[in-house]
Amino acid sequence: MNIIAFDTSMETLGVIAESRGQQISITANIGYRHGESLLPWIERVCGDLSFSPKDSDMIVCTIGPGSFTGLRIGLATAKGMSSAAGCPVAGVPTLDFYSAGFSFFPGMVIPVIDARKKQFYTAMYHQGQRQSDYLDITAEELAALADGKTPALFCGPDAAALLPVIEQHYSRDTASEKTGITASSFKKGLITIFPSGADLFHLIRLGKNILGTEGPLDPSAGPIYLRRSEAEIHHENMQAKKQTDT
């Protein structure tokens, strides 16, 4: 089975191909230059495994939340390749992907993605199963997701951004009014901050599971957006200004 999978949701672009039980991947922080790099990288990993993208049996891509532009590029590429190869697309939510490597963790796993404007994308997982909606919240609200009673692991590419908040709220021995977690809970190791990327192997694994349980991504499906894009906000503001001026 020939599989191509890629993550375009963040500054770091990841591409992986699988064929005949072998996998080859490329991952690098390219600063959102996905439009110029994605297809050449796909050609490269497929070439290394001696198959053409048009011979793919499945395409897997992340579908958000994440970079508006990156997600659109990834989804458009996946749909185009699917049409050319006549194969299905499996769409994997980005937060599911970034939490997938920690299903062994005994407590709550909370992946952290910087959503800009002092907000973060996140969700709560336990033993690989999502326990909450996909969220767009502040660092303080994110820290409050750990209740201090069970171990909590903050992971993902932007988990380190929580460290100042954690240090601030757990610097005293009394319970924080904002988080409800005591400093003693932090000191006992109930809260762990582990900045991490994601193994592209899990993207293929999740894609196979989703294809088997939910079926292929609908051709009309779009990315998972938890907020409006800057372009949409700008357009709305311009329309409001025109109405005010008239």
N, C-alpha and C positions, 0 to 999 in steps of 0.2 A: 504494500500500500504506500503510495506516494503522498506525503502530507507537507504542506507549507504553512507555517504559522508566524505571525509577527505582532509586535506590540508597538504602536505609534502614539500611545496616550501621553507619553512623557518626553522630556528632552532626550532621554536615552532611548535609542532605537534598537530593538531586538528582532532578529530574524532567525528562524530555525527551519530546517528541512529534515524529513525522516523518510527513509526508503530501505526496504529489506532489513529492518532491524537496526539500521545505523542512523545516527543523527549528526548533523553539523550545524553550528550556530555562529552568529556574529552579534556582538553587543557593544555599543559605544555611545557615549554622550556626544551627540552631534548638534545640539542646540536647535532643535526643531527644524532641521533641514531635511525632513523626511521625504518631501516631494522629489528631491533630486537624488536621494540615496536608496530609497526603498526598493525600486525595481532592479537596480544594479546588484544590490545585495541578494535579492531573491535569485537572480540569474547565477550569482556566484555560488551560493550554497547548493542550489539544484545541480549546477555543473559539477561540483565536487562529489555529488552522489550519482552522477551520470543519468539524470533524468531531466526532461524539459518541463517547465511550468505548465505547459498545455497538456501534460500527461498526469497532472495532479488528480488524486482521488478525493481530496478534501482540503479546503482552505480554512484556517483558523485566524481570527483577529480579535483584539480587544475592542470593546464597544463603549467604554467609558464607565465612570466619569474620567475626565482628563482634559488635555488640550483640545480646544474646539477644532483648530486647524488640523492637528495631528490625527484626531479621530476621523475627521471627514476624509483625509487622504487615505488612511488605512482602510476604511470601509469601502470607499470607491474602488480602491485597488483590489480588494477581496472580491467585490461583486464583478468587476471586469474580468478577473482571472477565472472566477467561477463560470461566467458565461462562455469564455473561450475554451475552457477545459470540460465543460459540462458536468461539473462536480458541485457538491453542496458547500455552503459556508456555515461554519459554526461561530457564533459570536459569544465571546467570554467577557463578562463584566470585569473591569480593571481591578476593582478591589478584591474580587474573588481570586483573581490571579495572584495578587500580591500577598494574600493570606494563605495561599494553598500549601506553601512549604512548611507551615507550622501547625498542621492538623494534629501532630503528636503532642502539642502543648496541653497541659492539664487544665488550664484556665481559659480566660477570654483572650482572644487574639484580635487586635485592633490595628489594621493597616492605616497608614497616614500618608496622604498625598496633598501637597501644597496646592490650594485652589486660588491663591493670590487674594489680595484685599483682606489680609489677616484672617482668612478662612481656610478650612481644610476639608477634603473629602475623606470620608471614613465609613466604616460599618463594623459591626461586632460579629465575631465568629467563635464557635465552640466546636472543637473536634471536626473542623472542616465544614460545618453547617452554619449558614448565616442566621444570626439571631435578631437582626434589626433591619430597618430600611437603609438605603444608601443615604448618607447625610452630608450636608454642607454646613459646617459649624465652626465656631471659634476654638482657639487653643484651650481656653478655660473650659468650654463645654466638652471638648474632646477628652481632656484629662478627667472630667467628672464621670466619664463612661466606666472608669475603673472604680468599683465600689469599695475596694479595700478589704473585702471579705475573702475573695478568691484571687489566685494569681492572675495578673493581667500583663499581656505582652503587647507593647506598642512597636509595630514593625513597619516596613515599607520605606521608600526612598527618603521621606521627609520626617521620619520619626524623631530625628535629632532636634528638630525645631521645637519640640515639646520640653526639652530639658530645662530651659529657663523657667517655664511655667511650673514644672514639677518641683524644681528647687525652691521656687518662691513659696508655693503652697504647702510644701512639706518641710519647711525650715523650722517649724515649731512643733511642739508635742501635742498641741490641741487640734481637734478636727477642723479642717478648713471649711468655712462657710460656703465657699464656691464649689468645692469638690466633694466634701463629705468624707474625705480620706484622712486618716491620721498619719503623722510623721512616722510613728512606729511601724505602720504597715509598709511604708516605703523602705524603712531600714531593715525590716525582716525579709526583704526580697520579694514581696508580693507584687511589686510593680517593676517591670523590666522595660527598658528602652533599647531597642535593637535595630538601628538603621540598617536597611537591607534592600537589595534589588530583588529580582525574582528569577528563578531558574526557568528558562523557556521550555524545559521538559514538561513543567506543570501546565503550560499553555496548551500543549498538544494533548496532554492527559485530560484536562478539563474540556477541551474541544470535542474529544471522542465521547466523553460522558454526556455532554449537552446534546450532541447529535443523536445519541442513542435514546435519550429520555425526552427531549423536547423537539427533536427534528431540526432540519436546516433553518437558518435564519431567513425570515421572509425578505424577498427582494426589495420590498418597500420600506424595510426597517431602517431607522436612523440610529445614531449614537444615543447613549444614555447621558442626557444633559440635566444637571441639577440646578442650573441657573441659565439665564439668557446670556448670549454672547455680547461682547462689547459693541459689535456692529449693530445688533438688534437694539441695544439700549441707545446707541447714537442715533439710529434711524427714528426711534420713537421720540427722542428728545427734539430732533429736527422737525418732526411732524407737529409736535406740540407747540414748538416755537412759531411755526408757520400759522397755526390756528390762532395763536395769541396776537401775532402781528396783523392778521386780517381782522 
